């Protein structure tokens, strides 16, 4: 690629394999059994998630996209970043809305995508560089929960992005650890953090978003067992598990589980481990926390961040928050 692209990888195949083995051993011998949701996203899982974003019940992606589209010109004018850091960047499609709304600003921009999938980062960077002559890409390849210390020093006024309500996939201690690291990236008083948050709302709407009638989310959830099978030479039968997703009101989160119809005896050969999953237990695969303005503000303040702007869509399904260093 051109000199406008640099990438620094802090993970490799051996490292990823070891981490999956450790996570599978720990999670599948725990009670309740768990698997980290980051293992949804192999090639098939990523494609299934793209399909999820287009089903009628799944409002999150299109609602955030419309909100960003409306906000982007004003935000780019007000914040005028020359250094954009994006956690969990993926294909960088959300960032395009901000880059398209530069309102004629002439400064070059450095974009720092952080994502575990190097091929996705490379492909996204190639498209961005072709489309935006003012852009330079400095990619950090690895797990954003572990690698924010490797983000290069700011090239100027910085904007950190964490969109898609991905923060909702982290439990409270992990959220606070991550947000404390985000705070450390905001070096100057004018630096800002842009955060996408799914909001608490009608339970029926929430549960429908994770139980689409077409069954795409079911296949997405089951696919995590295929990822584990490849990673640890397992013999899970994904089709033997039901997809179960429900709203836990006390914890303000959607929970996704896999539940076997009959007792499953599974051999994980690479781990030298045999496990049994019975119909009265589950494998917990994902939590998706939902927020209110009050809970988001408290979360940010606990990490030394100050909520400055709070934007919601007309139906109050989704919020985009702007925070500064506290």
C-alpha positions as CSV (number, residue, x, y, z in Angstrom):
1,X,0.0,0.0,0.0
2,X,1.1,3.7,-0.3
3,X,3.2,5.6,2.2
4,X,-0.1,6.9,3.6
5,X,-0.6,3.6,5.3
6,X,1.2,2.0,8.2
7,X,0.2,-0.9,10.3
8,X,1.6,-2.3,13.6
9,X,0.5,-5.8,14.6
10,X,0.5,-6.8,18.2
11,X,-1.0,-10.2,17.7
12,X,-0.4,-13.2,15.5
13,X,-1.9,-16.5,14.7
14,X,-0.1,-18.3,17.6
15,X,-1.1,-15.6,20.0
16,X,-4.8,-15.7,18.9
17,X,-4.9,-19.5,19.1
18,X,-3.4,-19.5,22.6
19,X,-5.9,-16.9,23.7
20,X,-8.8,-18.9,22.3
21,X,-7.6,-22.1,24.0
22,X,-7.3,-20.3,27.3
23,X,-10.8,-18.6,27.0
24,X,-12.4,-21.9,25.9
25,X,-10.9,-23.9,28.8
26,X,-11.8,-21.2,31.4
27,X,-15.3,-20.5,30.0
28,X,-16.4,-24.1,29.3
29,X,-15.4,-25.4,32.7
30,X,-17.0,-22.5,34.6
31,X,-20.5,-22.4,36.0
32,X,-22.4,-21.0,34.1
33,X,-20.5,-22.0,31.0
34,X,-19.4,-19.0,28.9
35,X,-17.7,-18.1,25.6
36,X,-16.4,-14.5,24.9
37,X,-18.5,-12.8,22.2
38,X,-15.4,-11.7,20.3
39,X,-15.3,-15.2,18.9
40,X,-18.5,-14.6,16.9
41,X,-16.5,-12.8,14.3
42,X,-14.8,-15.2,12.0
43,X,-15.4,-14.7,8.2
44,X,-18.8,-16.4,8.4
45,X,-19.8,-14.7,11.7
46,X,-18.9,-11.3,10.3
47,X,-21.0,-11.9,7.2
48,X,-23.9,-13.1,9.4
49,X,-23.6,-10.0,11.5
50,X,-23.8,-7.8,8.4
51,X,-27.0,-9.7,7.5
52,X,-28.3,-9.0,11.1
53,X,-27.9,-5.3,10.6
54,X,-30.4,-5.5,7.7
55,X,-33.2,-7.5,9.3
56,X,-36.3,-5.4,10.2
57,X,-36.1,-6.1,13.9
58,X,-32.5,-5.0,14.4
59,X,-32.8,-1.2,14.7
60,X,-29.4,-0.4,16.2
61,X,-27.2,-0.1,13.1
62,X,-29.6,1.9,10.9
63,X,-30.6,4.2,13.9
64,X,-27.1,5.0,14.8
65,X,-26.2,5.6,11.1
66,X,-29.0,8.0,10.6
67,X,-28.1,9.8,13.8
68,X,-24.5,10.1,12.8
69,X,-25.5,11.3,9.3
70,X,-27.5,14.1,10.9
71,X,-24.8,15.0,13.5
72,X,-21.6,14.7,11.5
73,X,-21.4,18.1,9.9
74,X,-21.9,19.9,13.2
75,X,-19.6,17.6,15.1
76,X,-16.8,17.9,12.6
77,X,-17.2,21.7,12.5
78,X,-17.2,21.9,16.3
79,X,-14.5,19.3,17.1
80,X,-12.3,19.7,14.0
81,X,-10.2,16.6,14.7
82,X,-6.9,16.0,12.9
83,X,-6.4,12.7,14.7
84,X,-9.2,10.1,14.8
85,X,-8.8,6.9,16.8
86,X,-11.5,4.2,16.3
87,X,-11.9,1.2,18.7
88,X,-13.1,-1.9,17.0
89,X,-13.0,-0.2,13.6
90,X,-13.9,-3.2,11.4
91,X,-14.4,-1.9,7.8
92,X,-14.4,1.8,9.0
93,X,-17.8,2.4,7.5
94,X,-19.0,4.6,10.4
95,X,-15.9,6.8,10.1
96,X,-16.8,7.6,6.5
97,X,-19.8,9.7,7.7
98,X,-17.4,11.9,9.7
99,X,-14.9,12.2,6.9
100,X,-17.6,13.1,4.4
101,X,-18.7,15.9,6.7
102,X,-15.4,17.9,7.0
103,X,-17.1,21.0,5.7
104,X,-14.1,22.0,3.5
105,X,-11.5,21.8,6.4
106,X,-8.1,21.7,4.8
107,X,-6.0,19.9,7.4
108,X,-4.9,16.4,6.7
109,X,-6.2,13.8,9.1
110,X,-4.5,10.8,10.6
111,X,-6.9,7.9,11.2
112,X,-5.9,5.2,13.7
113,X,-8.2,2.1,13.4
114,X,-7.8,-0.6,16.1
115,X,-9.1,-4.0,15.2
116,X,-8.0,-7.6,15.7
117,X,-8.5,-8.6,12.0
118,X,-5.6,-7.3,10.0
119,X,-7.1,-8.2,6.6
120,X,-10.2,-6.2,7.4
121,X,-8.1,-3.3,8.5
122,X,-6.0,-3.4,5.4
123,X,-9.0,-3.6,3.1
124,X,-10.8,-0.8,4.8
125,X,-7.6,1.4,4.8
126,X,-7.1,0.9,1.1
127,X,-10.6,2.1,0.3
128,X,-10.3,5.1,2.6
129,X,-7.0,6.2,1.2
130,X,-8.3,5.9,-2.3
131,X,-11.4,8.0,-1.5
132,X,-9.9,10.6,0.8
133,X,-6.6,12.2,-0.4
134,X,-6.2,14.1,2.9
135,X,-6.1,10.9,5.0
136,X,-3.2,9.0,6.5
137,X,-3.9,5.6,8.2
138,X,-1.8,4.3,11.1
139,X,-3.4,1.0,12.0
140,X,-3.0,-0.9,15.3
141,X,-3.9,-4.6,14.8
142,X,-5.0,-6.4,18.0
143,X,-7.5,-6.4,20.8
144,X,-8.6,-2.9,21.7
145,X,-9.1,-3.9,25.3
146,X,-5.4,-4.6,25.6
147,X,-3.6,-2.4,23.2
148,X,-4.6,1.2,23.7
149,X,-1.1,1.9,25.1
150,X,0.2,1.3,21.6
151,X,-1.8,4.1,20.0
152,X,0.7,6.7,18.8
153,X,0.9,10.1,20.4
154,X,-1.7,12.5,19.0
155,X,-0.9,14.3,15.8
156,X,-3.2,17.2,16.9
157,X,-6.7,17.6,18.2
158,X,-7.9,14.1,18.8
159,X,-11.3,12.4,18.5
160,X,-11.7,8.9,19.9
161,X,-14.6,6.8,18.4
162,X,-16.3,3.8,20.0
163,X,-19.5,3.3,18.1
164,X,-22.2,0.6,17.5
165,X,-22.9,0.3,21.3
166,X,-20.0,-2.2,21.4
167,X,-19.3,-0.9,24.9
168,X,-22.5,-2.7,25.9
169,X,-20.8,-6.1,25.2
170,X,-18.4,-5.4,28.2
171,X,-19.4,-6.0,31.8
172,X,-19.0,-3.1,34.3
173,X,-15.4,-3.8,35.4
174,X,-14.2,-4.3,31.8
175,X,-16.0,-1.1,30.7
176,X,-14.3,0.9,33.4
177,X,-10.9,-0.4,32.6
178,X,-11.4,0.4,28.9
179,X,-12.8,3.9,29.6
180,X,-9.9,4.7,31.9
181,X,-7.6,3.8,28.9
182,X,-9.7,6.0,26.6
183,X,-9.3,8.8,29.1
184,X,-5.5,8.4,28.9
185,X,-5.8,9.0,25.1
186,X,-7.3,12.4,25.6
187,X,-4.2,14.4,26.2
188,X,-5.4,18.0,25.5
189,X,-8.4,19.9,26.8
190,X,-9.9,20.0,23.3
191,X,-9.7,16.2,22.7
192,X,-13.0,14.4,22.7
193,X,-14.6,10.9,22.9
194,X,-17.6,10.0,20.7
195,X,-19.6,7.0,22.1
196,X,-22.6,5.2,20.6
197,X,-25.0,3.7,23.2
198,X,-28.1,1.6,22.8
199,X,-30.8,2.8,25.2
200,X,-33.2,1.1,27.6
201,X,-36.6,0.8,26.0
202,X,-39.6,-1.5,25.6
203,X,-38.7,-5.1,26.3
204,X,-40.6,-6.3,23.3
205,X,-38.5,-4.2,21.0
206,X,-35.2,-5.2,22.7
207,X,-35.9,-8.9,22.6
208,X,-37.2,-8.8,19.0
209,X,-33.9,-7.3,17.9
210,X,-32.0,-10.4,19.1
211,X,-34.7,-12.9,18.0
212,X,-35.3,-12.0,14.3
213,X,-38.0,-14.0,12.6
214,X,-35.6,-15.0,9.8
215,X,-33.3,-16.8,12.2
216,X,-30.1,-15.0,11.2
217,X,-29.2,-14.2,14.9
218,X,-29.7,-17.8,15.7
219,X,-27.2,-18.9,13.1
220,X,-24.8,-16.1,14.2
221,X,-25.0,-17.3,17.8
222,X,-24.5,-21.0,16.9
223,X,-21.5,-20.1,14.7
224,X,-19.4,-19.4,17.8
225,X,-19.3,-23.2,18.3
226,X,-17.8,-23.7,14.8
227,X,-15.1,-21.2,15.8
228,X,-14.3,-23.1,18.9
229,X,-14.4,-26.4,17.0
230,X,-11.7,-25.2,14.7
231,X,-9.6,-23.5,17.4
232,X,-9.5,-26.4,19.8
233,X,-10.4,-29.4,17.6
234,X,-13.8,-29.7,19.2
235,X,-16.8,-31.7,18.1
236,X,-19.7,-29.4,19.1
237,X,-22.8,-29.9,17.0
238,X,-24.1,-26.4,16.6
239,X,-27.5,-27.6,15.2
240,X,-28.1,-29.4,18.6
241,X,-28.3,-26.0,20.4
242,X,-31.2,-23.6,20.6
243,X,-30.6,-19.8,20.4
244,X,-32.1,-18.1,23.5
245,X,-32.0,-14.3,23.9
246,X,-33.9,-12.4,26.6
247,X,-33.8,-9.1,28.5
248,X,-32.5,-9.2,32.0
249,X,-34.3,-6.1,33.4
250,X,-32.5,-6.1,36.7
251,X,-29.1,-5.8,34.9
252,X,-30.4,-3.8,32.0
253,X,-28.9,-6.2,29.4
254,X,-29.9,-8.6,26.7
255,X,-28.3,-12.0,27.3
256,X,-27.7,-14.5,24.5
257,X,-27.3,-18.2,25.3
258,X,-27.0,-21.6,23.6
259,X,-29.1,-24.3,25.1
260,X,-28.9,-28.0,24.1
261,X,-32.1,-29.9,23.3
262,X,-30.5,-33.0,24.8
263,X,-27.3,-33.7,26.8
264,X,-24.2,-33.0,24.7
265,X,-20.9,-34.7,25.4
266,X,-18.1,-32.7,23.7
267,X,-14.5,-33.5,23.2
268,X,-12.1,-30.6,22.9
269,X,-9.0,-32.5,21.7
270,X,-6.5,-29.8,21.7
271,X,-7.3,-29.0,25.3
272,X,-7.4,-32.7,26.4
273,X,-10.8,-31.9,27.8
274,X,-14.3,-33.5,27.7
275,X,-17.3,-31.5,28.8
276,X,-21.0,-32.2,29.2
277,X,-23.7,-29.7,28.5
278,X,-27.1,-30.7,29.7
279,X,-30.5,-29.2,28.7
280,X,-30.9,-27.5,32.1
281,X,-27.8,-25.3,31.6
282,X,-26.6,-22.9,28.9
283,X,-23.5,-21.6,27.3
284,X,-23.7,-17.8,27.8
285,X,-22.3,-16.2,24.7
286,X,-23.0,-12.5,24.9
287,X,-24.3,-9.7,27.1
288,X,-25.6,-6.5,25.5
289,X,-26.0,-3.8,28.1
290,X,-28.5,-0.9,27.5
291,X,-28.1,2.6,28.9
292,X,-29.9,5.7,30.1
293,X,-28.4,9.1,30.1
294,X,-27.9,8.8,33.9
295,X,-26.2,5.5,33.7
296,X,-24.0,6.6,30.8
297,X,-23.0,9.8,32.7
298,X,-22.1,7.9,35.8
299,X,-20.1,5.4,33.8
300,X,-18.1,8.2,32.1
301,X,-17.5,10.1,35.3
302,X,-16.2,7.0,37.0
303,X,-13.5,7.0,34.3
304,X,-12.6,10.6,34.6
305,X,-14.7,11.7,31.6
306,X,-17.2,14.5,31.4
307,X,-20.5,14.1,29.4
308,X,-20.8,17.2,27.3
309,X,-23.4,16.4,24.6
310,X,-26.2,13.8,24.5
311,X,-28.0,13.2,21.2
312,X,-30.8,10.8,20.7
313,X,-32.9,9.8,17.7
314,X,-36.6,10.8,17.4
315,X,-37.8,7.5,18.9
316,X,-35.2,7.6,21.7
317,X,-33.8,4.2,20.7
318,X,-30.1,5.1,20.5
319,X,-27.8,7.8,21.8
320,X,-24.5,9.4,20.6
321,X,-22.6,10.9,23.5
322,X,-19.7,13.4,23.3
323,X,-17.4,13.4,26.4
324,X,-14.3,15.3,27.2
325,X,-11.5,14.9,29.8
326,X,-13.0,15.5,33.3
